[in-house]
């Protein structure tokens, strides 16, 4: 039986503080549940839940009170998903690298806000996220990016202005990235106590299967470098093939990072384009920032390159803008990565290797060193791979000739 303090004068049981109440609204028949709970701002407020049925309202009220007892506050700011995404990009995501932040901003602007932007952040559900991901997988990229399709007169009309559709859909990797951006933003909202849980974590998306690039066989690497001899970029290609530096690391390399007497090279920064401008930033990862030995052949080529760069500087005179870069533009400024890509395209066509990528030169050093009998863990340190499995996979892709030779040694007489 209820105690004396829990009964009113008529002997009826009174509600205990925090127990909550449920009533039916006469105007529309909606069942309303209400209870005093803690909010994200630290106040205790009376919050309501509602439903068309008594049982569902009671279940919502019990869940509300249960969260309150577990110390999970109720969000008390009615912000939309679009509002919070703008806040997240301006604050939390600004701590990321410029290229990463640009990728986040693009996903938010082209995918998340158009579909989920008007929904209240604290009312976002797992079902909303599942519907969002299904919509992302189904839409064509030309419409998602706000661009007309490639000229395709016979194609079906695009959902924008009747233009032909590109019929290209987001890849598994693209879908995973979009989901990751939403999940990261909602995790930040959860830490700020704006949502009771991260509903994006309830939705699983397929994991892409990554293909590890291949390095060039030594014969192809030599042919490519032979075709580059005499060009301004020959020293860059030699450095890429012998040290395995990435695209941006090559363009960010400074003379102060080279120790010719100690025969070492230190990777500290990278050049990339983000937000419509070039920027110089830190190395890609902690593993990327490292000091590695400088081979004799690379040291010899770079010393000759420095002599020629001194001549370029003298010829440019006051036009030269010194950034201490090893591979700058013709006036000393950071080189535009797209210009380097265009130069490499010309080189591979000249060498008769249309399918070769500049990044393949980074992987070439892996095959070269392992062929020479270098221990795999040493090769991993030189290539600055986070996982030795990546190192060995690259070698397996490249070393087809060795595998063929081993298989050809099998004779029927031996079986």
Secondary structure, 3 states (H helix, E strand, C coil): CCCHHHECCCCCECCCCCCCEEEECCCCCCEEEEEEEEECCCCEEEEEEEECCHHHHHHHHHHHHHHHHCCCCECCCCCEHHHHHHHHHHCHHHHCCHHHHHHHHHHHHHHHHHHHCCCEHHHCCHHHHHHHHHHHHHCEHHHHCCCCCCCCCCCCECCCCCCECCCCECCHHHHHHHHHHHHHHHHHHHHCCCCCCCHHHHCCCCCCCCCCCCCCCHHHHHHHHHHHCCCCCHHHHHHHHHHCCCHHHHHHCEHHHEECCCCEEEECEEEEEECCEEEEEECCCCCCCEEEECCHHHHHHHHHHHHHHHHHHHHHHHHCCCCCECCCCCCCCCCCHHHHHHHHHHHHHHCCCCCCCHHHHHHHHHHHHHHCCCCHHHHHHHHCCCCHHHHHHHHHHHCHHHHHHHHHCCCHHHC
